[in-house]
Amino acid sequence: MEVPVRRSRGWSDKTLKLWNPHKGTALRTYQGHGYEVLDAAGSFDNSQICSGGADKAVALWDVTTGQVVRKYRGHAGKVNCVQFNQEATVIVSGSIDSTVRCWDCRSRRPDPIQVLDEAKDGISSVKLSAHEILTGSVDGRVRRYDLRTGQLCSDYIGSPITSVCFSKDGQCVLAASLDSTLRLLDKDTGELLGEYTGHRSTTYRLDCVLNEQDTHVGCASEDGSVYFWDLVEGSLALSLPVGQGVVQSLAFHPRLPCLLAATQGQVTLWREDNFQPDGDPGT
């Protein structure tokens, strides 16, 4: 069954674009997918990019040269989401074919080193920690695979999942779903710790995030805004207008107080007034 959750990114021209967000300058365009690009992620050392597309392929790119290093094929449908592990030795991909596949970046083997096929519908979101794979599926379940113990933990939300992420302290899981609700779960027990509403999410695959201090949860919305709630109190803390269309992509910088949001081919950056980019005090 094809995922009934739509994601219309600014990559329908089959390319990826690398930008300096602080200067607003385009650095490089990456061409190599046969159809639209649905997701991309960078390695922690910024030397590589992985991407997934509607051509059912996962691509590994060299950031500097702009060339495709490897292409991984094996999914039977569109690749919705991709992530590197911390060492950038493995790419994890999720597809509408209901599987999660792990690809070895260091070897030339064409087949995945592991296939996770417990989901009953398309995979919409994948996140990694040091030893865990977290997935969200259109079947309404959040699944967490502990790679050290081989254990699978599954929590049933009910509504199709659009995005999942770990809290920075590693104790909680945040899940967004198509009932216009964010849910914070205890990672180990699955206990519901909080619910957050006020945004609109009924059709598209929208991102959810936690800020760098784990004090606020955020979610993109179909009404053109980004919403943030106090994690503990559950009260709406902030609404950021982005544009007229659906806000589909949302991401915090891993260390700095910067937020990126994307809608209809436009990427918007928010940062603190006194923010200075690393190594560029004049920017």
C-alpha positions in Angstrom: 0.0 0.0 0.0 1.4 3.4 -1.0 1.8 5.9 1.9 -1.2 8.2 1.9 0.9 10.9 3.5 2.1 13.5 1.0 5.4 15.4 1.1 5.9 18.0 -1.5 9.5 19.2 -1.1 11.4 21.8 -3.1 13.4 19.0 -4.8 10.9 18.0 -7.5 13.5 19.0 -10.0 15.4 15.8 -9.0 18.3 17.8 -7.4 19.7 18.6 -4.0 21.0 22.1 -3.2 23.6 23.0 -0.6 23.4 26.5 0.9 25.2 28.7 3.3 22.2 29.6 5.4 23.9 32.6 7.1 24.8 34.3 3.8 21.9 32.9 1.7 24.3 31.7 -1.0 23.9 28.5 -3.0 27.1 26.5 -2.8 26.4 23.4 -5.0 23.7 21.5 -6.8 23.7 17.7 -6.7 22.2 15.8 -9.7 21.7 12.0 -9.9 18.2 11.0 -8.8 15.8 9.8 -11.5 12.7 11.3 -9.9 12.0 13.9 -7.1 14.2 13.8 -4.0 12.1 13.1 -0.8 14.7 13.4 1.9 18.4 14.1 2.6 20.8 14.1 5.5 24.4 15.2 6.1 27.2 13.3 7.9 28.4 14.6 11.2 31.8 15.7 9.6 29.9 17.4 6.7 31.9 15.4 4.1 29.0 13.3 2.8 25.2 13.6 2.1 22.8 10.7 1.8 19.4 11.1 0.0 16.4 9.1 -0.9 13.9 9.6 -3.7 10.9 8.6 -5.7 13.2 6.5 -7.9 13.4 4.0 -5.1 17.1 4.6 -4.7 19.4 5.8 -1.8 22.3 7.9 -2.9 25.6 8.6 -1.2 27.2 11.9 -2.3 30.6 13.5 -1.8 29.9 17.0 -0.6 33.1 18.6 -2.2 33.0 17.0 -5.6 29.2 16.8 -5.9 29.5 13.3 -7.3 27.5 10.2 -6.4 29.8 7.8 -4.6 27.3 4.9 -4.4 23.7 4.2 -5.2 21.8 1.6 -3.2 18.8 -0.2 -4.7 16.5 -2.7 -3.1 13.5 -0.8 -1.9 10.3 -1.7 -3.8 8.9 1.8 -3.5 9.7 5.5 -2.9 12.3 6.2 -0.2 10.7 8.6 2.3 13.5 9.1 4.8 17.3 8.6 5.2 19.8 9.0 8.1 23.5 8.4 8.7 24.7 6.7 11.9 27.1 8.9 13.8 30.2 7.5 12.2 28.7 7.8 8.7 29.5 4.1 8.1 25.8 3.1 7.7 22.8 4.7 6.0 19.4 3.8 7.3 16.5 4.3 4.9 12.7 4.0 5.2 10.3 3.4 2.3 6.6 3.2 1.4 7.4 -0.6 0.9 7.1 -0.8 4.7 10.7 -1.7 5.3 13.8 -0.1 6.9 17.1 -1.0 5.2 20.6 -0.5 6.5 23.4 0.0 3.9 27.1 -0.3 4.5 28.9 2.8 3.2 32.4 1.2 3.5 31.9 -1.9 1.3 30.8 -2.5 -2.2 28.1 -4.9 -1.3 24.9 -4.1 -3.2 22.5 -5.6 -0.7 21.5 -4.2 2.7 23.3 -5.5 5.8 19.9 -5.6 7.6 16.2 -5.3 6.7 13.6 -4.4 9.3 10.2 -5.4 8.0 7.9 -5.4 11.1 5.8 -2.4 9.9 2.4 -3.0 8.3 2.5 0.1 6.1 4.9 2.7 4.8 7.8 4.1 6.8 7.5 7.9 7.2 10.3 8.8 9.5 13.6 7.3 10.7 16.0 8.6 13.5 19.1 7.1 15.0 20.9 7.2 18.3 24.2 5.6 19.2 22.6 2.1 19.4 19.0 2.5 18.4 16.8 3.0 15.3 13.6 4.8 15.8 10.9 4.6 13.1 7.4 6.0 12.5 4.9 4.3 10.2 1.6 5.0 8.5 0.4 1.9 10.4 0.2 4.2 13.5 3.1 2.6 15.4 6.4 4.0 16.7 9.0 1.3 16.7 12.4 1.4 18.5 15.1 -1.2 17.7 17.8 -1.6 20.3 20.8 -2.8 18.2 22.8 -4.0 21.3 20.1 -6.3 22.6 18.2 -7.0 19.4 15.0 -6.0 21.2 12.0 -4.3 19.4 9.7 -2.0 21.4 6.5 -0.9 19.7 4.0 1.8 20.8 0.6 2.2 19.1 -0.5 5.8 18.5 -3.4 4.9 16.2 -3.2 7.8 13.7 -0.6 7.6 10.9 2.8 8.8 12.1 4.4 11.6 10.1 7.6 12.2 12.1 9.5 10.9 15.2 12.6 12.0 17.1 14.6 11.4 20.3 14.8 13.9 23.1 18.4 15.2 23.5 18.7 13.4 26.9 17.7 10.1 25.2 14.9 9.5 27.7 11.8 10.4 25.6 10.4 10.0 22.1 8.4 12.7 20.3 5.9 11.6 17.6 3.7 13.6 15.2 0.6 12.1 13.6 -2.2 13.0 11.2 -4.7 13.7 14.0 -3.0 17.1 14.5 -1.4 15.9 17.8 2.2 15.7 19.0 2.8 13.1 21.7 5.8 12.7 24.1 6.4 9.2 25.2 8.7 7.7 27.8 11.2 5.8 25.6 11.5 2.7 27.8 7.9 2.3 29.1 5.9 3.9 26.3 4.0 6.0 28.9 2.3 9.0 27.5 4.0 12.0 29.1 2.4 14.9 27.1 0.1 15.9 24.3 0.4 19.1 22.2 -2.3 20.5 19.9 -3.0 23.7 18.0 -1.3 23.1 14.7 -2.9 21.4 11.7 -1.7 18.0 10.4 -4.2 15.9 8.5 -2.6 15.2 5.0 1.1 15.9 4.7 4.2 14.3 6.2 5.4 17.1 8.6 8.4 17.2 10.9 8.5 17.5 14.6 11.5 18.6 16.7 12.8 19.3 20.2 15.0 22.3 20.9 18.6 21.9 22.1 17.7 22.1 25.8 14.7 19.8 25.6 12.5 22.5 27.0 10.2 22.9 24.1 8.7 20.7 21.4 7.9 22.0 17.9 6.0 20.9 14.8 5.5 22.1 11.3 1.9 22.9 10.3 -0.3 22.8 7.2 -1.5 26.4 7.9 1.9 27.9 7.0 3.3 28.3 10.6 5.6 26.5 13.0 4.3 25.9 16.5 6.2 25.4 19.8 4.9 24.2 23.1 6.4 24.1 26.6 7.4 20.5 27.1 6.4 20.2 30.7 3.3 22.5 30.9 2.0 21.6 27.4 1.0 25.3 26.7 1.6 26.9 23.4 4.7 29.1 23.7 5.2 30.4 20.1 3.8 30.5 16.6 6.2 31.4 13.8 4.6 32.3 10.5 6.6 30.9 7.6 4.5 31.3 4.4 1.2 30.7 2.7 1.8 27.0 2.0 2.3 23.9 4.1 5.5 23.9 6.2 6.9 20.5 5.5 10.5 20.4 6.8 11.8 21.6 10.1 15.2 21.2 11.8 17.3 22.6 14.6 21.0 23.0 14.4 22.5 20.1 16.5 24.4 22.6 18.8 23.5 26.2 18.0 20.3 28.2 18.5 19.3 28.1 14.8 16.1 26.8 13.2 15.4 25.9 9.6 11.9 25.6 8.0 11.0 24.9 4.4 7.8 25.6 2.4 7.1 25.7 -1.3 10.7 25.9 -2.5 11.7 28.4 0.2 14.0 27.8 3.2 13.7 30.2 6.2 16.4 30.5 8.9 15.7 31.8 12.5 18.5 32.6 14.9 19.1 34.7 18.0 19.8 38.4 17.4 23.3 38.2 18.8 24.2 34.9 17.0 27.6 34.8 15.2 28.3 31.9 12.8 31.4 29.8 13.8 34.6 31.3 12.4 32.8 34.2 10.7 32.4 37.1 13.2 31.6 39.5 10.5 28.6 37.7 9.2 
